Structures are given as structure tokens and as C-alpha cells.
């Protein structure tokens, strides 16, 4: 009996299980990061009081 074949079968199945496990881990990580923002209410709000917001202004700023 050649023992080399018995070990190679076990190594192959072990390698296949490890590849399958890594694929599942990566897929779950990607799904978790993509779905992490689900369920947030409303659009993103900048921090601070509304008077400090600098967007939605005309360019160039009109002279006073």
C-alpha cells in the first residue's frame, strides 16, 4: 500500500474545506459592510448648527 495517496486525499479535502471557509468569511464580511448602513433614517446630516453649513450657496458670493 502506498501511503502517499491516503495523505493526499485528506490534504485535498482539508484544503477544499479551508478554501470554502475563507470564501464564506469573505462573503459575509462584504455583505456586512455593504448592509451596515441599512436602516438609517433620513439623509446624512452635517454636524453643528445650521448656520455653519457651507453648502447650497451661490458662487461667487454676492457682495453685501
Biopython code that builds the backbone (N, CA, C, O; Angstrom):
import numpy as np
from Bio.PDB.StructureBuilder import StructureBuilder

atoms = [
    (1, "UNK", "N", (0.849, -1.188, 0.000)),
    (1, "UNK", "CA", (0.000, 0.000, 0.000)),
    (1, "UNK", "C", (0.887, 1.241, 0.000)),
    (1, "UNK", "O", (1.863, 1.336, 0.743)),
    (2, "UNK", "N", (0.524, 2.159, -0.834)),
    (2, "UNK", "CA", (1.267, 3.406, -0.927)),
    (2, "UNK", "C", (0.576, 4.438, -0.030)),
    (2, "UNK", "O", (-0.582, 4.783, -0.269)),
    (3, "UNK", "N", (1.266, 4.930, 0.992)),
    (3, "UNK", "CA", (0.643, 5.855, 1.946)),
    (3, "UNK", "C", (0.534, 7.267, 1.391)),
    (3, "UNK", "O", (-0.192, 8.093, 1.945)),
    (4, "UNK", "N", (1.232, 7.551, 0.326)),
    (4, "UNK", "CA", (1.193, 8.893, -0.236)),
    (4, "UNK", "C", (-0.224, 9.252, -0.710)),
    (4, "UNK", "O", (-0.648, 10.399, -0.569)),
    (5, "UNK", "N", (-0.942, 8.296, -1.259)),
    (5, "UNK", "CA", (-2.286, 8.572, -1.757)),
    (5, "UNK", "C", (-3.273, 8.827, -0.619)),
    (5, "UNK", "O", (-4.168, 9.660, -0.762)),
    (6, "UNK", "N", (-3.132, 8.146, 0.475)),
    (6, "UNK", "CA", (-4.045, 8.347, 1.601)),
    (6, "UNK", "C", (-3.887, 9.750, 2.170)),
    (6, "UNK", "O", (-4.881, 10.385, 2.521)),
    (7, "UNK", "N", (-2.664, 10.244, 2.267)),
    (7, "UNK", "CA", (-2.441, 11.582, 2.807)),
    (7, "UNK", "C", (-2.895, 12.659, 1.830)),
    (7, "UNK", "O", (-3.425, 13.691, 2.241)),
    (8, "UNK", "N", (-2.690, 12.424, 0.549)),
    (8, "UNK", "CA", (-3.076, 13.453, -0.420)),
    (8, "UNK", "C", (-4.589, 13.632, -0.468)),
    (8, "UNK", "O", (-5.066, 14.748, -0.671)),
    (9, "UNK", "N", (-5.354, 12.557, -0.286)),
    (9, "UNK", "CA", (-6.810, 12.703, -0.262)),
    (9, "UNK", "C", (-7.245, 13.541, 0.927)),
    (9, "UNK", "O", (-8.112, 14.404, 0.788)),
    (10, "UNK", "N", (-6.664, 13.306, 2.083)),
    (10, "UNK", "CA", (-7.023, 14.078, 3.265)),
    (10, "UNK", "C", (-6.598, 15.528, 3.145)),
    (10, "UNK", "O", (-7.313, 16.429, 3.585)),
    (11, "UNK", "N", (-5.439, 15.755, 2.550)),
    (11, "UNK", "CA", (-4.959, 17.120, 2.385)),
    (11, "UNK", "C", (-5.846, 17.882, 1.408)),
    (11, "UNK", "O", (-6.125, 19.066, 1.598)),
    (12, "UNK", "N", (-6.287, 17.188, 0.361)),
    (12, "UNK", "CA", (-7.138, 17.865, -0.614)),
    (12, "UNK", "C", (-8.466, 18.265, 0.013)),
    (12, "UNK", "O", (-8.930, 19.388, -0.190)),
    (13, "UNK", "N", (-9.076, 17.379, 0.757)),
    (13, "UNK", "CA", (-10.363, 17.718, 1.357)),
    (13, "UNK", "C", (-10.188, 18.793, 2.425)),
    (13, "UNK", "O", (-11.057, 19.649, 2.590)),
    (14, "UNK", "N", (-9.085, 18.756, 3.142)),
    (14, "UNK", "CA", (-8.806, 19.784, 4.132)),
    (14, "UNK", "C", (-8.601, 21.132, 3.441)),
    (14, "UNK", "O", (-9.088, 22.160, 3.913)),
    (15, "UNK", "N", (-7.884, 21.120, 2.334)),
    (15, "UNK", "CA", (-7.631, 22.343, 1.575)),
    (15, "UNK", "C", (-8.934, 22.891, 0.997)),
    (15, "UNK", "O", (-9.152, 24.103, 0.986)),
    (16, "UNK", "N", (-9.790, 22.002, 0.522)),
    (16, "UNK", "CA", (-11.075, 22.427, -0.039)),
    (16, "UNK", "C", (-11.969, 23.017, 1.047)),
    (16, "UNK", "O", (-12.640, 24.024, 0.819)),
    (17, "UNK", "N", (-11.984, 22.401, 2.218)),
    (17, "UNK", "CA", (-12.780, 22.947, 3.324)),
    (17, "UNK", "C", (-12.262, 24.309, 3.744)),
    (17, "UNK", "O", (-13.050, 25.207, 4.041)),
    (18, "UNK", "N", (-10.934, 24.478, 3.773)),
    (18, "UNK", "CA", (-10.348, 25.758, 4.165)),
    (18, "UNK", "C", (-10.683, 26.837, 3.131)),
    (18, "UNK", "O", (-10.984, 27.974, 3.493)),
    (19, "UNK", "N", (-10.630, 26.480, 1.847)),
    (19, "UNK", "CA", (-10.981, 27.437, 0.798)),
    (19, "UNK", "C", (-12.455, 27.826, 0.905)),
    (19, "UNK", "O", (-12.801, 28.997, 0.749)),
    (20, "UNK", "N", (-13.313, 26.859, 1.166)),
    (20, "UNK", "CA", (-14.740, 27.134, 1.323)),
    (20, "UNK", "C", (-14.986, 28.036, 2.532)),
    (20, "UNK", "O", (-15.797, 28.959, 2.460)),
    (21, "UNK", "N", (-14.299, 27.778, 3.630)),
    (21, "UNK", "CA", (-14.461, 28.595, 4.834)),
    (21, "UNK", "C", (-13.998, 30.028, 4.578)),
    (21, "UNK", "O", (-14.664, 30.974, 4.998)),
    (22, "UNK", "N", (-12.870, 30.199, 3.897)),
    (22, "UNK", "CA", (-12.367, 31.544, 3.606)),
    (22, "UNK", "C", (-13.318, 32.280, 2.662)),
    (22, "UNK", "O", (-13.536, 33.482, 2.816)),
    (23, "UNK", "N", (-13.880, 31.571, 1.693)),
    (23, "UNK", "CA", (-14.845, 32.189, 0.783)),
    (23, "UNK", "C", (-16.070, 32.665, 1.553)),
    (23, "UNK", "O", (-16.571, 33.762, 1.306)),
    (24, "UNK", "N", (-16.550, 31.857, 2.472)),
    (24, "UNK", "CA", (-17.708, 32.243, 3.286)),
    (24, "UNK", "C", (-17.389, 33.439, 4.172)),
    (24, "UNK", "O", (-18.209, 34.348, 4.303)),
    (25, "UNK", "N", (-16.221, 33.447, 4.774)),
    (25, "UNK", "CA", (-15.827, 34.558, 5.645)),
    (25, "UNK", "C", (-15.747, 35.855, 4.850)),
    (25, "UNK", "O", (-16.230, 36.894, 5.303)),
    (26, "UNK", "N", (-15.143, 35.800, 3.673)),
    (26, "UNK", "CA", (-15.027, 37.000, 2.843)),
    (26, "UNK", "C", (-16.404, 37.467, 2.387)),
    (26, "UNK", "O", (-16.690, 38.664, 2.409)),
    (27, "UNK", "N", (-17.256, 36.539, 1.975)),
    (27, "UNK", "CA", (-18.602, 36.904, 1.522)),
    (27, "UNK", "C", (-19.413, 37.536, 2.653)),
    (27, "UNK", "O", (-20.117, 38.520, 2.431)),
    (28, "UNK", "N", (-19.321, 36.989, 3.844)),
    (28, "UNK", "CA", (-20.048, 37.563, 4.978)),
    (28, "UNK", "C", (-19.500, 38.936, 5.357)),
    (28, "UNK", "O", (-20.265, 39.823, 5.734)),
    (29, "UNK", "N", (-18.194, 39.116, 5.261)),
    (29, "UNK", "CA", (-17.597, 40.420, 5.556)),
    (29, "UNK", "C", (-18.061, 41.474, 4.561)),
    (29, "UNK", "O", (-18.394, 42.594, 4.949)),
    (30, "UNK", "N", (-18.082, 41.123, 3.288)),
    (30, "UNK", "CA", (-18.539, 42.065, 2.262)),
    (30, "UNK", "C", (-20.014, 42.394, 2.467)),
    (30, "UNK", "O", (-20.403, 43.560, 2.404)),
    (31, "UNK", "N", (-20.824, 41.390, 2.709)),
    (31, "UNK", "CA", (-22.256, 41.622, 2.917)),
    (31, "UNK", "C", (-22.497, 42.480, 4.157)),
    (31, "UNK", "O", (-23.363, 43.354, 4.147)),
    (32, "UNK", "N", (-21.750, 42.237, 5.203)),
    (32, "UNK", "CA", (-21.911, 43.026, 6.423)),
    (32, "UNK", "C", (-21.515, 44.476, 6.242)),
    (32, "UNK", "O", (-22.167, 45.371, 6.779)),
    (33, "UNK", "N", (-20.450, 44.717, 5.490)),
    (33, "UNK", "CA", (-20.021, 46.099, 5.292)),
    (33, "UNK", "C", (-20.957, 46.848, 4.349)),
    (33, "UNK", "O", (-21.184, 48.045, 4.526)),
    (34, "UNK", "N", (-21.502, 46.157, 3.352)),
    (34, "UNK", "CA", (-22.427, 46.805, 2.417)),
    (34, "UNK", "C", (-23.751, 47.111, 3.104)),
    (34, "UNK", "O", (-24.332, 48.174, 2.884)),
    (35, "UNK", "N", (-24.224, 46.204, 3.920)),
    (35, "UNK", "CA", (-25.522, 46.376, 4.564)),
    (35, "UNK", "C", (-25.432, 47.116, 5.897)),
    (35, "UNK", "O", (-26.439, 47.253, 6.591)),
    (36, "UNK", "N", (-24.265, 47.585, 6.260)),
    (36, "UNK", "CA", (-24.083, 48.244, 7.549)),
    (36, "UNK", "C", (-24.879, 49.522, 7.708)),
    (36, "UNK", "O", (-25.245, 49.880, 8.827)),
    (37, "UNK", "N", (-25.157, 50.220, 6.615)),
    (37, "UNK", "CA", (-25.870, 51.492, 6.695)),
    (37, "UNK", "C", (-27.374, 51.339, 6.516)),
    (37, "UNK", "O", (-28.093, 52.337, 6.559)),
    (38, "UNK", "N", (-27.862, 50.146, 6.322)),
    (38, "UNK", "CA", (-29.305, 49.946, 6.150)),
    (38, "UNK", "C", (-30.040, 50.288, 7.442)),
    (38, "UNK", "O", (-29.565, 49.998, 8.540)),
    (39, "UNK", "N", (-31.184, 50.897, 7.290)),
    (39, "UNK", "CA", (-31.994, 51.223, 8.448)),
    (39, "UNK", "C", (-31.728, 52.606, 9.011)),
    (39, "UNK", "O", (-32.361, 53.007, 9.988)),
    (40, "UNK", "N", (-30.806, 53.339, 8.414)),
    (40, "UNK", "CA", (-30.568, 54.712, 8.873)),
    (40, "UNK", "C", (-31.755, 55.567, 8.432)),
    (40, "UNK", "O", (-32.268, 55.403, 7.325)),
    (41, "UNK", "N", (-32.183, 56.470, 9.292)),
    (41, "UNK", "CA", (-33.348, 57.283, 8.992)),
    (41, "UNK", "C", (-32.896, 58.607, 8.388)),
    (41, "UNK", "O", (-32.091, 59.326, 8.980)),
    (42, "UNK", "N", (-33.418, 58.922, 7.212)),
    (42, "UNK", "CA", (-33.178, 60.206, 6.576)),
    (42, "UNK", "C", (-31.799, 60.331, 5.953)),
    (42, "UNK", "O", (-30.964, 59.435, 6.077)),
    (43, "UNK", "N", (-31.569, 61.453, 5.279)),
    (43, "UNK", "CA", (-30.276, 61.685, 4.651)),
    (43, "UNK", "C", (-29.221, 62.031, 5.700)),
    (43, "UNK", "O", (-29.571, 62.387, 6.825)),
    (44, "UNK", "N", (-27.954, 61.935, 5.357)),
    (44, "UNK", "CA", (-26.905, 62.288, 6.320)),
    (44, "UNK", "C", (-26.960, 63.777, 6.666)),
    (44, "UNK", "O", (-27.218, 64.614, 5.800)),
    (45, "UNK", "N", (-26.721, 64.092, 7.907)),
    (45, "UNK", "CA", (-26.746, 65.472, 8.383)),
    (45, "UNK", "C", (-25.348, 65.887, 8.825)),
    (45, "UNK", "O", (-24.704, 65.145, 9.566)),
    (46, "UNK", "N", (-24.861, 67.045, 8.397)),
    (46, "UNK", "CA", (-23.555, 67.501, 8.873)),
    (46, "UNK", "C", (-23.646, 67.926, 10.339)),
    (46, "UNK", "O", (-24.707, 68.354, 10.794)),
    (47, "UNK", "N", (-22.556, 67.812, 11.070)),
    (47, "UNK", "CA", (-22.578, 68.197, 12.485)),
    (47, "UNK", "C", (-22.582, 69.717, 12.641)),
    (47, "UNK", "O", (-22.157, 70.448, 11.747)),
    (48, "UNK", "N", (-23.054, 70.161, 13.755)),
    (48, "UNK", "CA", (-23.032, 71.587, 14.071)),
    (48, "UNK", "C", (-24.352, 72.275, 13.780)),
    (48, "UNK", "O", (-25.279, 71.664, 13.249)),
    (49, "UNK", "N", (-24.430, 73.560, 14.135)),
    (49, "UNK", "CA", (-25.665, 74.311, 13.892)),
    (49, "UNK", "C", (-25.852, 74.587, 12.398)),
    (49, "UNK", "O", (-24.892, 74.598, 11.628)),
    (50, "UNK", "N", (-27.093, 74.806, 12.014)),
    (50, "UNK", "CA", (-27.425, 75.013, 10.607)),
    (50, "UNK", "C", (-26.755, 76.262, 10.035)),
    (50, "UNK", "O", (-26.491, 76.315, 8.834)),
    (51, "UNK", "N", (-26.479, 77.249, 10.850)),
    (51, "UNK", "CA", (-25.847, 78.479, 10.358)),
    (51, "UNK", "C", (-24.402, 78.248, 9.915)),
    (51, "UNK", "O", (-23.861, 79.054, 9.158)),
    (52, "UNK", "N", (-23.770, 77.169, 10.368)),
    (52, "UNK", "CA", (-22.384, 76.884, 9.986)),
    (52, "UNK", "C", (-22.266, 76.058, 8.711)),
    (52, "UNK", "O", (-21.152, 75.803, 8.254)),
    (53, "UNK", "N", (-23.380, 75.633, 8.126)),
    (53, "UNK", "CA", (-23.313, 74.832, 6.901)),
    (53, "UNK", "C", (-22.808, 75.707, 5.763)),
    (53, "UNK", "O", (-23.231, 76.856, 5.633)),
    (54, "UNK", "N", (-21.924, 75.187, 4.950)),
    (54, "UNK", "CA", (-21.331, 75.984, 3.872)),
    (54, "UNK", "C", (-21.789, 75.553, 2.487)),
    (54, "UNK", "O", (-21.288, 76.083, 1.495)),
    (55, "UNK", "N", (-22.707, 74.627, 2.381)),
    (55, "UNK", "CA", (-23.147, 74.189, 1.066)),
    (55, "UNK", "C", (-24.432, 74.918, 0.677)),
    (55, "UNK", "O", (-25.034, 75.609, 1.499)),
    (56, "UNK", "N", (-24.837, 74.764, -0.554)),
    (56, "UNK", "CA", (-26.026, 75.411, -1.125)),
    (56, "UNK", "C", (-25.901, 76.930, -1.117)),
    (56, "UNK", "O", (-26.875, 77.638, -0.861)),
    (57, "UNK", "N", (-24.703, 77.427, -1.396)),
    (57, "UNK", "CA", (-24.502, 78.865, -1.519)),
    (57, "UNK", "C", (-24.183, 79.187, -2.964)),
    (57, "UNK", "O", (-23.709, 78.330, -3.710)),
    (58, "UNK", "N", (-24.444, 80.429, -3.360)),
    (58, "UNK", "CA", (-24.129, 80.831, -4.726)),
    (58, "UNK", "C", (-22.642, 81.114, -4.839)),
    (58, "UNK", "O", (-21.994, 81.496, -3.865)),
    (59, "UNK", "N", (-22.109, 80.922, -6.035)),
    (59, "UNK", "CA", (-20.692, 81.183, -6.266)),
    (59, "UNK", "C", (-20.589, 82.105, -7.449)),
    (59, "UNK", "O", (-21.235, 81.837, -8.462)),
    (60, "UNK", "N", (-19.853, 83.132, -7.396)),
    (60, "UNK", "CA", (-19.152, 83.693, -6.243)),
    (60, "UNK", "C", (-20.137, 84.340, -5.268)),
    (60, "UNK", "O", (-21.257, 84.695, -5.633)),
    (61, "UNK", "N", (-19.695, 84.482, -4.038)),
    (61, "UNK", "CA", (-20.556, 85.046, -3.005)),
    (61, "UNK", "C", (-20.894, 86.495, -3.368)),
    (61, "UNK", "O", (-20.013, 87.269, -3.742)),
    (62, "UNK", "N", (-22.173, 86.854, -3.255)),
    (62, "UNK", "CA", (-22.546, 88.245, -3.589)),
    (62, "UNK", "C", (-21.958, 89.217, -2.568)),
    (62, "UNK", "O", (-21.839, 88.902, -1.384)),
    (63, "UNK", "N", (-21.592, 90.407, -3.056)),
    (63, "UNK", "CA", (-21.080, 91.448, -2.139)),
    (63, "UNK", "C", (-22.238, 92.014, -1.345)),
    (63, "UNK", "O", (-23.354, 92.138, -1.851)),
    (64, "UNK", "N", (-21.970, 92.347, -0.128)),
    (64, "UNK", "CA", (-23.040, 92.877, 0.729)),
    (64, "UNK", "C", (-23.110, 94.357, 0.669)),
    (64, "UNK", "O", (-23.954, 94.963, 1.330)),
]
sb = StructureBuilder()
sb.init_structure("model")
sb.init_model(0)
sb.init_chain("A")
sb.init_seg("    ")
for serial, (resi, resn, name, xyz) in enumerate(atoms, 1):
    if name == "N":
        sb.init_residue(resn, " ", resi, " ")
    sb.init_atom(name, np.array(xyz, "f"), 0.0, 1.0, " ", f" {name:<3s}", serial, name[0])
structure = sb.get_structure()
